Amino acid sequence: MQPHQAFFHEYRMMYRPFINKLNVYLASHQLYSSQWAILRLLISEKSLTLVEISNSLNVEKPTTTRMIQKLIELGYVTTVPGKDKREKKVQLTPFGHDVCKDVQVTIEQFQLDALEGISVEEQIIVSKVLETVRNNLLK
């Protein structure tokens, strides 16, 4: 197997087990990894439209709409008026902020365990490599 083939093979072999195990940890908060991705985005961006969320996560708008609806039902996010009447922004509720803090504590050890035996320097290199691959794919 060529190095480039091994890279993508190992990525595929790691991705599903990672998501499956992450979902087990998130279940105690009634979340799935895709919903957590939205919440993490809102932590850093404060408020975004559905289109902005969809574009940031490379997810179709109807899928984002369904995930946002579930997060609203859970009380984690709310919508507020945007710049014009047609635009709605999504933001975390105070309860959502609290849940996000709890989730971060919940998954911190999971992430550290997954990276056991990998130095901080190696983690930084792999992060940069994955970012470059993503940017190449989005060209």
N, C-alpha and C positions, 0 to 999 in steps of 0.2 A: 504494500500500500504506500502510495506517495505521501509525503508530509502534508500536502494540502488536503488529501483525501482523509488521512488520519485525523486532522484537525476537525473537519466537519463531522466525521463519524463519532469522535469522542464528544463533540458538542451535542449531537443528537442523542447519544447514549446517556448523557448527563441530564439533559433538559427535562424529560418526562419524570424521572425519579425525583428530581428537585421540585417540580411543580406539584407532584402527588404528595410528597412529604410536607411541603409548605401548606398545601390545602388542609392537611390534617391539623397543623398548628393553628391555622386561621379559622377552622371550624368552630372553635370555642368562642369566636367573636361573630359567628354567623356570616363569615366572609369566604370568598374564593380569591385566588391569586389575581384574577383579572379585576375584581372589585378593589382589592388592595392597591393595585397599580393606579387606579383612579384616585383613591384616597391619598396615596403618596404624592401624586401630582398636585393635588389640591393643597397639601401641606406646604409645598414650596411655592406654588403660584397664587395662592389665596382664593381666587375665583376665576373660572373659565367658562366659556360657552361649550355646548355639546360638540360643536364643530372643532373647537380648539382642542378639546379632550380627545376626540376621535383622531385628529391629525397627529397629536403628540404621541399617542399610543399605537398609531397605524392600525386602527380598528374601524370597521364600518359604522356609520352613524346609527343605524337601527340597533346594532349590538350595544353601542354606548348608551343609547336611550334606555334599553332594557336594564342595563346594569345600574344606571343612575336611578331609575324608578325603584329598584330594589333597595338601593342605598337611602332613598327618601323614605321608603316604608320602614326601614330600620331606624330612621331618625338620625342617620349619620351625616346627611347632606340636605341642603335646601336650595331652592332656586330663588333668585332675586332679579328684579328688572335690570336690563342692561342699558346700553346707550339709547336704543329706540324701543318701541313697544313690541317689536317682533323678537327682540333678543332677550334671552334669559341666561343669566350667569349661574353657575353651580358653585356652591361653597360649602365648607364644613360647618356643621352646627357646633355649638359648645359641647354637646354630647359626643359628636363625631371627633372633635379634638381629643377628648378624653379617651375614646376608644382607640384612636391612632396611637396615643402614648402607650396604652396597654398592649396593643399589637406589636409595637416596636420592642417592648420588653419581652413579649412572648417569643418573637422570632430571632432576637439577638443571639441567644445561645445556639439555636438551630443553625444560623449562618456561620457562627464561629466553629461549630462542630463540623460543618460541611467543608470548611477551609483548613481543618486540622492538618498540620504538616506542610502547609504552604506559607512561605514567608510573606511579610508585608510587601517586600519588593516584588516578589513574584505576582502577588495579587494586583499590584499597580500595573505591572507589565501586561497581564492578561486582560485587565480592564481596558487598557489603551488599545490592545489588539482587537478586542471585541467591538469597541467603539469605532475603530477604523473599518472593520468588516461591515458593521451596520451602515456607516456612511457610504461605503462603496456600493452596498446594495440599494441604497436610496437615491443614488445618482440617476 
